[in-house]
Amino acid sequence: MASSPPETQPPVPVSPKVAGQPRSGRWLATPEASVVLVIVVLLGYMAFTPQWKGFISDFNRDSLLRTISLQSTFAIGELLVILTGGIDLSLGSLVAFAGMLLGTTMNRMVDGGMPAGQATLLAILVVLAFSLALGVVHALLIHFLRLPPFVVTLASMSILRSGSLLLNNAVPVPIERFPLITFLGNQKLYIAGTGVGLPVPTLIMLALAVAITAILLGTRVGRHVYSVGSNVEASRLSGINVLSVRLFVYGTCSLLGGLAGILYAGYAGQGDPGGGVMFELNAISAAVIGGALLTGGRGSVLGTVLGAVLLEMILNIINLTMANPTFWRGMVVGGVLLAAVVLNQIRVLATSGKAGRARSG
């Protein structure tokens, strides 16, 4: 019997480098640097508008920081799926369903005589376990039945949206009597004696960003994620367990979607069956703005977080400067996503052209 080929360790794809160019110059050529530049330009623009004081007010700054953090939480999960060449369209519906499942579970437990603190912890475990199981089901259907990720997660999006309406007859579930949830979604933690504090969702997002970055760049699992996205068949032939990779990325994506649903419920003070609309598009946009390729194999957590910062800044500026801002949200998100995809494709074609000329030379 022929032995299976030894497992290889494919390198993590990185942004193209120019020979002899300083490291700082190479970073300036990355998608992340481009996003930072656009953010700086937007800040400069706002500084000369009448809305600047409102933009930098304590209320707006805290609100913007929370929305960036909450969006980044599930966008990081979407990034993992995109890195393997997949997509998850169920995140927005999952955020709504998780909030409703959390609220209904906690209230029914408390109404049955369970202490609020115990009911809160059990409900959080129920939501996270459900979310993880959903991601596992996605991975199994995609891997064994060869179903397109688009179709599988689109079906989940529809099922979860209806489920969030059915859980409490389309009525939001109040959660004000559960202080742990409102603390997670709304409160700040301060550095003693300084008066400087960050919202709890921001601290959670930063911890997740560091952890996922460490996994992607410093572990075998991370290298396999990039490899599967670059070429799934070559990865399989080299000995990589593609099923394990898909279980990891889809499971983590849904798990972070469930966590975001818990945080959003705490932020809003209720589980909202109508929440999370178009959140999946925001997550995809954040990842692509930050340099992720929808074909897989390239992207970073830092770029995704920066993409979420840019996207939320643009939406916040629209809220401050335009009449009927909600009418513009879809146009802005769709336009920014299209622009990011076009720029990424131009960058890929330019890199391929340079590589081809180098080989021919």
C-alpha positions in Angstrom: 0.0 0.0 0.0 1.4 3.4 -1.0 2.0 5.7 1.9 0.2 9.1 1.9 2.4 12.0 0.9 4.0 13.8 3.8 2.3 16.9 5.1 3.8 20.1 3.8 3.8 23.5 5.5 2.7 26.0 2.8 3.8 29.5 3.4 1.3 32.1 4.4 0.5 34.4 1.5 1.6 37.9 2.1 1.4 41.1 0.3 3.8 41.4 -2.7 7.3 42.7 -1.9 9.6 44.7 -4.0 13.2 43.6 -3.9 15.4 46.2 -2.2 12.5 48.2 -0.9 12.6 49.1 2.8 10.2 47.4 5.1 8.3 50.6 5.7 7.9 51.1 2.0 6.6 47.6 1.6 4.0 48.2 4.3 2.8 51.4 2.6 2.0 49.3 -0.5 -0.4 47.0 1.5 -4.2 47.2 1.5 -4.1 48.0 5.3 -2.0 51.1 4.7 -4.4 52.2 2.0 -7.3 52.0 4.4 -5.4 53.9 7.1 -4.7 56.6 4.5 -8.4 56.9 3.6 -9.3 57.1 7.3 -6.9 59.9 7.8 -8.3 61.8 4.8 -11.8 61.4 6.2 -10.8 62.7 9.5 -9.1 65.7 7.8 -12.3 66.3 5.8 -14.5 66.2 8.9 -12.2 68.6 10.8 -13.2 71.4 8.4 -17.0 70.7 8.5 -19.6 72.2 10.9 -20.3 68.6 12.1 -16.8 68.1 13.6 -17.8 68.9 17.2 -20.6 66.4 16.9 -18.3 63.8 15.4 -15.8 64.0 18.2 -18.3 64.4 21.0 -18.1 61.9 23.8 -21.5 60.3 22.9 -20.7 59.9 19.2 -17.1 58.7 19.9 -18.3 56.0 22.3 -21.2 55.0 20.0 -18.9 54.7 17.1 -16.3 52.7 19.0 -19.0 50.2 20.1 -20.4 49.7 16.6 -16.9 49.2 15.2 -16.2 46.7 17.9 -19.4 44.8 17.4 -19.1 44.7 13.7 -15.4 43.7 13.9 -16.3 40.7 16.1 -18.4 38.9 13.5 -16.4 40.4 10.5 -13.3 38.5 11.9 -15.3 35.3 11.7 -16.4 36.1 8.1 -12.7 36.7 7.2 -11.8 33.2 8.3 -14.4 31.8 5.9 -13.4 34.1 3.1 -9.7 33.0 3.5 -10.7 29.5 2.5 -12.6 30.7 -0.5 -16.0 30.4 1.1 -18.7 32.8 2.2 -21.2 33.0 5.1 -24.4 34.8 4.4 -26.2 33.8 7.6 -24.3 36.1 10.0 -26.9 38.9 10.1 -29.8 36.5 10.8 -27.6 34.7 13.3 -27.0 37.9 15.2 -30.8 38.5 15.5 -31.6 34.8 16.3 -28.9 34.7 19.0 -30.2 37.8 20.7 -33.8 36.4 20.7 -32.7 33.0 21.8 -30.7 34.5 24.6 -33.6 36.7 25.8 -36.3 34.1 25.6 -34.1 31.5 27.3 -33.1 33.8 30.2 -36.7 35.0 30.8 -38.2 31.6 30.7 -35.6 30.2 33.2 -36.2 33.1 35.6 -40.0 32.8 35.3 -39.5 29.2 36.2 -37.7 30.2 39.5 -34.1 30.1 38.5 -31.8 32.9 39.8 -31.1 35.6 37.2 -27.3 35.1 37.3 -27.5 31.4 36.8 -30.1 31.8 34.0 -27.8 34.3 32.3 -24.8 32.0 32.2 -26.8 29.0 31.0 -28.4 31.0 28.3 -25.1 32.3 27.1 -23.8 28.7 26.9 -27.0 27.7 25.0 -26.5 30.5 22.4 -22.8 29.8 21.9 -23.4 26.0 21.6 -26.1 26.5 19.1 -23.9 28.9 17.1 -21.0 26.5 17.1 -23.2 23.6 16.0 -24.6 25.7 13.1 -21.1 26.4 11.8 -20.2 22.7 12.1 -23.4 21.8 10.1 -22.3 24.3 7.4 -18.9 22.8 7.2 -20.2 19.2 6.9 -22.7 20.1 4.2 -20.1 22.0 2.2 -17.4 19.3 2.6 -19.2 16.0 2.2 -22.0 17.0 -0.2 -19.9 19.5 -2.1 -22.7 22.1 -1.7 -21.7 25.7 -2.5 -21.2 27.8 0.6 -23.4 30.5 -0.9 -26.4 28.1 -1.0 -25.9 26.5 2.4 -25.5 29.8 4.3 -28.2 31.5 2.3 -30.6 28.8 3.4 -29.5 29.3 7.0 -30.0 33.0 6.6 -33.6 32.5 5.7 -34.2 29.8 8.4 -32.7 31.8 11.2 -34.5 35.0 10.2 -37.9 33.2 10.4 -36.7 31.5 13.6 -36.0 34.8 15.3 -39.5 35.9 14.5 -41.1 32.7 15.7 -39.3 32.7 19.1 -41.5 35.4 20.6 -44.1 36.1 17.9 -41.9 38.8 16.3 -41.9 40.8 19.6 -38.6 42.0 21.0 -37.5 40.4 24.3 -36.4 42.8 27.0 -33.3 41.9 29.0 -32.8 44.9 31.3 -33.2 42.6 34.4 -30.0 40.7 33.4 -27.1 43.0 34.4 -24.3 40.8 33.0 -25.7 41.1 29.5 -26.2 44.8 29.6 -22.7 45.1 31.1 -21.1 43.2 28.3 -22.9 45.3 25.6 -22.9 48.7 27.2 -20.5 49.3 30.0 -16.9 50.6 30.1 -13.9 49.3 32.0 -11.6 52.1 33.3 -7.9 52.1 34.1 -7.7 52.9 37.8 -6.9 56.5 38.6 -6.8 57.7 35.0 -10.4 58.2 34.0 -9.6 56.4 30.7 -11.9 53.6 29.7 -12.9 51.4 26.8 -16.2 49.8 26.1 -16.4 46.1 27.1 -17.2 45.1 23.4 -14.0 46.8 22.4 -11.9 44.9 24.9 -13.6 41.6 23.8 -12.9 42.5 20.1 -9.3 43.3 20.7 -8.7 40.1 22.6 -10.4 38.1 19.7 -8.3 40.0 17.1 -5.0 39.2 18.9 -6.0 35.5 19.4 -7.2 34.9 15.8 -4.1 36.8 14.4 -1.8 34.5 16.5 -3.6 31.4 15.2 -3.4 32.5 11.5 0.2 33.6 11.6 1.7 31.4 14.2 0.1 27.9 14.0 -0.2 25.1 11.6 -4.0 25.5 11.5 -3.5 29.1 10.3 -1.1 28.1 7.5 -3.6 25.5 6.4 -6.4 28.0 6.3 -4.4 30.2 3.8 -3.4 27.1 1.9 -6.9 25.8 1.4 -8.0 29.2 0.2 -5.1 29.4 -2.3 -5.7 25.9 -3.8 -7.9 23.3 -2.1 -7.0 20.4 -4.2 -3.2 21.0 -3.8 -3.8 21.3 -0.1 -5.6 18.0 0.0 -2.9 16.2 -2.0 -0.2 17.6 0.3 -1.9 16.0 3.3 -3.8 18.8 4.8 -7.1 17.8 6.4 -9.5 20.1 4.5 -12.5 19.0 6.7 -10.7 20.1 9.8 -9.9 23.5 8.3 -13.5 24.0 7.2 -14.8 22.9 10.6 -12.5 25.5 12.2 -13.4 28.4 10.0 -17.2 27.9 9.8 -17.4 26.9 13.4 -15.5 29.9 14.6 -17.4 32.2 12.2 -20.8 31.2 13.6 -19.5 31.2 17.1 -18.4 34.8 16.7 -21.7 35.6 15.1 -23.5 34.2 18.2 -21.2 36.2 20.5 -22.0 39.3 18.5 -25.7 38.6 18.9 -25.2 38.4 22.7 -23.3 41.7 22.7 -25.8 43.4 20.4 -28.7 42.3 22.7 -26.8 43.9 25.7 -26.2 47.0 23.7 -29.8 47.4 22.7 -31.3 46.2 26.0 -33.4 43.6 24.1 -33.3 40.7 21.7 -34.6 42.2 18.4 -36.1 39.8 15.8 -35.6 42.5 13.2 -31.9 43.2 14.0 -28.9 42.2 12.1 -30.3 43.1 8.6 -27.5 43.3 6.1 -24.8 42.6 8.7 -23.4 39.9 6.5 -22.8 42.4 3.8 -21.1 44.7 6.3 -18.9 41.8 7.4 -17.9 40.9 3.8 -17.3 44.5 3.0 -15.0 45.0 6.1 -12.9 42.0 5.1 -12.6 43.0 1.5 -11.9 46.6 2.2 -9.0 45.4 4.4 -7.5 43.4 1.5 -9.1 40.0 1.7 -9.7 38.3 -1.7 -13.1 36.6 -2.2 -11.4 33.8 -4.0 -9.5 33.0 -0.8 -5.9 32.8 0.3 -5.3 36.4 1.2 -6.4 38.7 4.0 -5.7 39.7 7.6 -7.4 40.4 10.9 -5.8 43.9 11.1 -7.1 44.7 7.6 -10.6 43.5 8.5 -10.7 45.6 11.7 -9.5 48.6 9.7 -12.1 47.9 7.1 -14.8 47.9 9.8 -13.4 51.2 11.1 -13.6 52.8 7.7 -17.0 51.5 6.9 -18.5 52.6 10.2 -16.8 56.0 9.9 -18.4 56.6 6.5 -21.8 55.5 7.8 -21.4 57.7 10.8 -20.4 60.7 8.7 -23.5 60.1 6.6 -25.7 60.1 9.7 -24.2 63.5 10.7 -24.2 65.3 7.4 -27.1 64.0 5.2 -30.8 64.1 5.4 -32.5 60.6 5.5 -29.2 58.8 6.1 -30.8 55.4 6.3 -31.7 55.7 2.6 -28.0 55.9 1.7 -26.7 53.0 3.8 -27.2 50.3 1.2 -25.8 52.4 -1.6 -22.7 53.3 0.5 -22.0 49.8 1.7 -22.5 48.3 -1.8 -20.5 51.0 -3.5 -17.6 50.7 -1.0 -17.7 46.9 -1.4 -17.6 47.1 -5.2 -14.7 49.6 -5.1 -12.7 47.4 -2.7 -13.2 44.3 -4.9 -12.1 46.3 -8.0 -9.0 47.7 -6.3 -8.1 44.3 -4.9 -8.5 42.7 -8.4 -6.3 45.5 -9.9 -3.7 44.8 -7.3 -3.8 41.1 -8.0 -3.5 41.6 -11.8 -0.6 44.1 -11.4 1.2 41.6 -9.1 0.6 38.7 -11.6 1.9 40.9 -14.4 5.1 41.8 -12.5 5.6 38.1 -11.6 5.2 37.1 -15.2 7.6 39.7 -16.5 10.1 38.6 -13.9 9.9 35.0 -15.0 10.2 35.8 -18.7 13.2 38.0 -17.9 
